[in-house]
Amino acid sequence: MCSHEKVVSSDRIWASLITKDSYLPGLLTLAFSLRLVGSRYPLVALHTGTLTGETVRAISARDIPMQRVPGLFPGQLSSPVHDGAADGTDDGPVDGDGGAKKNGVVTNGGDSTNGGNGGSSWYEHDPRFRDCFTKLTAFSLKAYSRVVLLDADMLVRRNMDELFDLPLDRENRLFAATHACVCNPRHFRHYPEGWTPLHCAFTQQGRADPVGAQTSGGSPYDGMGQINGGLLVLAPSDETYRAILNALQRSDTTSRTPINDNANTTNAQPSQLSLPFADQSLLGELFAGRWATLPYVYNALRPMRARGVHGGGGALWRDTEVRNVHYILTPKPWETATTASVRTQKLKGVADRDLNRGRNRGREGNDDDDDETDSDEVLDRWWKEVDLERREWEAKNGLMMDS
């Protein structure tokens, strides 16, 4: 199925890109969490043809529709993308490593985990970003009126169908997203120097108005004006997608320094974009100030729950307000699991205890008061509870195990 066609009857979809077999547990548990909270809209798995037959069968067996999109990577040619050339297809002459070049942007139906167009030096400090540009093909899915893009390492805790009714326009609200957390709490040396708590929009919210931060994302100019691309609310558009493809032609994926130190100097069109964080850097730079902010609760990054982050004492994060957890960085929750039988022993009691709190995942009980002091352990437990419930449901319905 081509990217410009529909694979479901609804014109509103959740979408999640999966290019690696190792992310199958994440995708399946994400899909199950959407069902648990009673979402009215289907999840479509976007893929580039890199998955094994076993993975494809596992996805299909769970009635998750799949839609193929072209792999998208920065190119080095300078010819602009004109009207009619942003249709989301991957036609064009094939380059030496198997990718097609469409108006200077490399599109590839093959595996991009080796660095795509840039080889081993392409995001060598953060290989997780190598596939991220392909997520931007969601802007080309014109058969749908609204797409809410979710990373496969997310867990939906509360219904958030309201995102499909969020007002967007073609001028100053091209898409909606949360701010990027620029605190760099793990002190990665390859992050830009300006990525410190002082410049973080969430730190500013946590200190000034942590209660208001549960329902407001603030201004797109807050902090450094950068976005996190884990959740995007968008209305597919030829115009927007062409702008993205053209920007990819003049990008630098290796630079560690963002191009705009002052987010208010936006709408400038530099000759070369610096994209240290792949797709989210591109969107933040190219459409600076022209996006709608969402509160952190829709894309609650795992490190944000730790004590001392964003105002100290967990000032910003509220367990009962979080709608969607984003398990950024490694290891992923499914990578820390042992065997299913051991997990059953450890988690069954916890899952039974929480079941009485309702399936809306916005439980009245608040894990802020848990005796567990390791925030990652708490968040991993949330994911494993749902994963366990998913596996038990699948076993009852005779579905094949994904791992």
C-alpha positions in Angstrom: 0.0 0.0 0.0 1.5 3.4 -1.0 1.8 6.3 1.4 -0.8 8.4 -0.4 -3.5 5.8 0.0 -5.6 4.8 3.0 -5.3 1.5 4.8 -8.2 2.1 7.2 -11.7 3.6 6.7 -11.1 6.4 9.3 -9.5 9.6 8.0 -8.0 10.2 11.5 -5.3 7.8 12.6 -2.6 7.3 15.2 0.6 6.3 13.4 3.8 4.8 14.6 7.0 4.1 12.6 8.7 0.8 13.0 11.8 0.0 11.0 13.5 -2.5 13.3 12.2 -5.9 14.5 13.6 -5.2 18.0 10.8 -2.5 18.5 8.0 -5.0 18.0 7.2 -5.4 21.7 7.1 -1.6 22.0 4.7 -1.3 19.1 2.4 -4.1 20.2 2.2 -2.7 23.8 1.6 0.8 22.5 -1.3 -0.5 20.4 -2.7 -2.4 23.3 -2.5 0.6 25.6 -4.5 2.6 23.1 -7.2 -0.1 23.2 -7.2 -0.1 27.0 -7.9 3.6 27.2 -10.8 3.2 24.7 -9.4 5.3 21.8 -11.9 5.7 18.9 -9.1 5.8 16.3 -7.0 3.1 14.7 -3.2 2.8 15.0 -1.4 2.4 11.7 2.1 1.0 11.7 4.3 2.8 9.2 7.2 0.8 7.8 9.8 1.0 5.1 10.0 -2.7 4.1 12.8 -3.5 6.4 10.9 -5.8 8.8 11.1 -9.6 8.7 8.2 -11.7 7.7 7.8 -12.9 11.3 7.5 -9.3 12.5 5.0 -8.4 9.8 2.9 -11.5 10.7 2.9 -10.6 14.4 1.6 -7.1 13.6 -1.0 -8.3 11.2 -2.2 -11.0 13.6 -3.2 -8.3 16.0 -5.2 -6.4 13.4 -2.8 -3.5 13.3 -2.9 -2.1 9.7 0.4 -1.4 8.1 1.3 1.3 5.6 4.6 1.5 3.7 6.4 4.8 3.4 9.8 5.7 1.9 12.8 5.9 4.0 13.8 9.5 4.3 17.4 10.8 4.8 19.2 14.1 4.2 20.7 14.5 0.7 23.4 16.7 -0.6 22.0 18.0 -3.9 20.7 21.5 -4.2 17.7 21.2 -6.6 14.5 22.3 -4.9 11.4 20.2 -4.6 8.7 21.7 -6.8 4.9 21.4 -6.8 3.8 17.8 -7.5 7.1 16.3 -6.3 6.2 15.8 -2.7 3.8 12.9 -3.1 5.5 10.6 -0.6 6.6 8.1 -3.2 10.1 6.8 -3.5 10.5 6.9 -7.3 13.7 8.1 -8.8 17.2 7.0 -9.8 18.8 4.6 -7.4 22.1 5.6 -5.8 25.0 3.4 -4.9 23.7 2.2 -1.5 20.2 1.2 -2.7 18.4 4.4 -1.9 16.5 6.5 -4.4 17.2 10.1 -4.7 14.2 12.3 -5.2 15.0 15.9 -5.9 18.2 15.6 -3.8 16.7 13.9 -0.8 17.7 10.3 -0.3 14.7 8.0 0.1 15.4 4.4 0.8 13.3 1.3 1.1 16.1 -0.6 2.7 17.6 -0.8 6.2 18.9 2.6 7.4 20.4 1.3 10.6 23.9 1.4 9.1 23.6 5.2 8.8 21.6 5.6 5.7 23.2 8.1 3.4 26.0 9.1 5.7 27.6 5.7 6.6 29.0 5.0 10.0 29.6 8.7 10.9 25.9 9.5 10.5 24.7 10.3 14.1 27.6 8.2 15.4 27.0 9.7 18.9 23.3 8.9 18.8 22.4 6.1 16.3 18.8 6.3 17.5 18.3 9.3 15.3 19.3 7.6 12.0 15.7 6.5 11.2 13.9 9.5 12.6 13.7 11.6 9.5 11.4 8.9 8.0 8.8 9.9 10.6 8.3 13.1 8.7 6.7 11.2 5.8 3.6 11.4 7.9 3.2 14.9 6.6 2.7 13.4 3.1 -0.2 11.1 4.1 -2.9 13.3 2.5 -5.5 10.5 2.5 -6.0 11.3 6.2 -7.2 14.6 7.6 -5.4 14.2 10.9 -2.4 12.1 11.9 -1.1 11.8 15.5 2.3 10.4 15.3 3.6 8.3 18.3 7.0 6.8 18.8 6.9 3.1 19.3 8.5 3.4 22.7 5.5 5.1 24.3 2.8 3.9 26.6 -0.6 5.6 26.7 -2.0 5.9 30.2 -5.1 8.0 29.6 -7.4 8.6 26.6 -6.1 11.5 24.6 -8.5 11.4 21.6 -8.9 15.2 22.1 -5.7 15.7 20.1 -7.7 14.9 16.9 -9.8 18.0 17.5 -6.9 20.3 18.3 -7.1 23.4 16.1 -4.3 23.6 13.5 -3.8 26.0 10.5 -1.4 26.6 7.7 0.1 29.7 9.2 1.1 29.6 12.8 -0.1 26.2 14.0 1.3 23.8 11.4 1.5 21.0 13.9 1.4 20.5 17.7 4.1 19.0 19.9 5.7 19.3 23.3 8.9 21.2 24.1 12.1 19.3 24.1 13.7 18.9 27.5 17.1 20.5 27.2 18.3 19.7 30.7 20.6 16.9 29.6 20.3 15.2 33.0 22.6 12.3 31.9 25.3 14.8 30.8 25.8 13.5 27.3 29.0 15.2 26.0 27.7 15.3 22.4 24.7 17.4 23.3 24.9 21.2 22.5 26.5 23.3 25.2 23.3 25.3 25.6 21.3 22.3 26.6 21.2 23.0 30.3 18.3 23.3 32.9 18.6 27.1 32.8 17.4 27.0 29.2 14.7 24.3 29.5 11.1 25.3 29.1 10.0 22.7 31.5 12.4 24.0 34.2 10.8 27.4 33.8 7.3 25.9 34.1 8.2 23.8 37.0 9.5 26.8 39.0 6.9 29.3 37.9 3.6 27.4 37.5 3.8 23.6 37.9 0.0 23.3 38.2 -0.6 25.3 35.0 2.0 23.1 33.3 -0.4 20.2 33.5 -2.7 21.8 31.0 -0.6 24.3 29.1 2.5 24.0 27.0 3.4 27.7 27.1 4.8 29.5 24.1 6.7 27.9 21.3 9.4 30.4 22.0 9.9 29.3 25.6 13.2 27.8 26.6 15.2 27.2 23.4 12.1 26.9 21.2 13.0 23.2 20.4 10.4 20.4 20.1 10.4 16.7 21.0 9.3 14.7 18.0 8.0 11.8 19.9 4.4 12.9 19.6 3.2 15.1 16.7 -0.3 16.2 15.9 -0.4 17.1 12.2 -2.7 17.7 9.2 -0.9 16.2 6.2 0.0 18.9 3.6 1.9 19.0 0.3 3.2 22.5 1.1 4.6 21.5 4.5 6.1 18.3 3.2 7.8 20.1 0.3 9.3 22.5 2.8 10.6 19.6 4.8 12.2 17.9 1.8 13.8 21.1 0.6 15.2 21.6 4.1 16.7 18.2 4.1 18.8 19.1 1.1 20.6 21.8 3.0 21.1 20.0 6.3 24.1 19.1 8.4 23.4 16.0 10.5 26.8 15.9 12.2 26.9 19.3 13.9 26.5 19.5 17.7 25.5 23.1 17.7 22.0 24.3 17.1 21.7 27.0 14.4 19.5 29.4 16.4 20.7 30.3 19.9 17.8 32.7 20.2 14.5 31.1 19.2 13.0 34.5 18.6 15.2 35.0 15.5 13.1 32.5 13.6 11.8 32.3 10.1 15.3 33.1 9.0 16.3 30.6 6.3 20.0 29.7 6.8 21.9 28.2 3.9 22.4 25.0 5.9 20.4 23.6 8.7 22.1 22.1 11.7 20.2 19.0 12.8 21.8 17.5 15.9 18.5 15.9 16.9 17.3 14.8 13.4 13.6 15.3 12.7 12.9 17.4 15.8 15.8 19.8 15.1 14.5 20.2 11.5 10.9 21.0 12.6 12.1 23.3 15.4 14.4 25.3 13.1 12.3 25.3 9.9 9.0 26.1 11.5 10.2 28.0 14.5 7.3 29.7 16.3 4.8 28.2 13.9 3.7 25.2 16.0 1.3 24.8 18.8 2.6 23.7 22.2 1.2 20.8 24.1 1.7 20.2 27.9 4.3 17.7 28.8 1.6 15.2 29.9 1.1 14.1 26.2 4.8 13.2 25.8 6.1 12.7 29.3 9.8 11.9 28.9 11.1 9.2 31.2 13.9 11.3 32.8 11.5 14.0 33.7 10.0 12.0 36.6 13.3 11.9 38.5 13.6 13.9 41.7 15.4 17.2 41.2 14.4 17.7 37.6 12.5 20.8 36.5 12.3 22.8 39.6 13.3 20.2 42.2 11.3 17.8 44.2 9.4 16.5 41.2 7.7 19.9 40.9 6.4 19.4 37.3 5.6 15.7 36.9 2.3 14.4 38.2 1.6 10.7 37.8 -2.1 11.1 37.7 -2.0 13.8 35.0 0.3 12.0 32.6 -1.4 10.7 29.5 1.4 9.2 27.6 4.9 8.1 28.8 7.8 8.3 26.4 10.6 5.8 27.2 13.4 7.7 25.6 17.1 6.5 25.7 18.1 3.0 26.6 17.5 0.4 27.8 13.8 0.2 26.7 11.4 -1.5 29.1 11.2 -4.6 27.0 15.0 -4.9 27.0 15.2 -5.1 30.8 12.6 -7.9 31.0 13.7 -11.4 31.9 11.5 -14.3 31.0 7.7 -14.2 30.8 7.4 -16.6 33.8 9.6 -14.5 36.0 7.8 -11.3 35.1 4.5 -13.0 35.8 5.7 -13.9 39.4 7.0 -10.4 40.0 4.3 -8.3 38.4 1.1 -10.3 38.8 0.4 -9.0 42.3 1.1 -5.4 41.2 -1.1 -5.7 38.2 -4.0 -7.1 40.3 -3.6 -4.3 42.8 -3.8 -1.6 40.2 -6.6 -3.3 38.2 -9.1 -1.9 40.7 -8.0 1.6 40.0 -9.7 1.4 36.5 -8.5 0.9 33.0 -8.2 4.5 32.2 -4.5 4.5 33.2 -5.1 7.9 34.8 -5.4 6.1 38.1 -6.6 7.9 41.2 -3.9 6.2 43.1 -0.6 8.1 42.6 2.7 6.5 42.3 4.2 9.8 43.5 3.8 8.2 46.9 5.3 4.8 46.0 8.0 3.5 48.3 10.1 2.9 45.2 12.7 5.6 44.9 14.1 4.7 41.5 11.9 6.5 39.0 13.0 4.3 36.1 11.8 1.3 38.1 8.4 2.8 38.6 8.0 3.7 34.9 9.3 0.4 33.7 6.7 -1.3 36.0 4.0 0.8 34.3 5.0 -0.5 30.9 5.5 -4.1 32.1 2.1 -4.2 33.7 0.4 -3.4 30.4 2.8 -5.7 28.5 1.9 -8.5 30.8 -1.8 -7.8 30.4 -1.4 -7.8 26.7 0.4 -11.1 26.6 -2.2 -12.7 28.8 -5.0 -11.4 26.5 -3.1 -12.7 23.5 -2.6 -16.1 25.0 -6.3 -16.4 25.7 -7.0 -15.5 22.1 -4.5 -17.9 20.6 -2.1 -15.3 19.2 1.6 -16.0 18.6 4.1 -14.6 21.0 6.2 -11.7 19.8 9.3 -12.8 21.6 
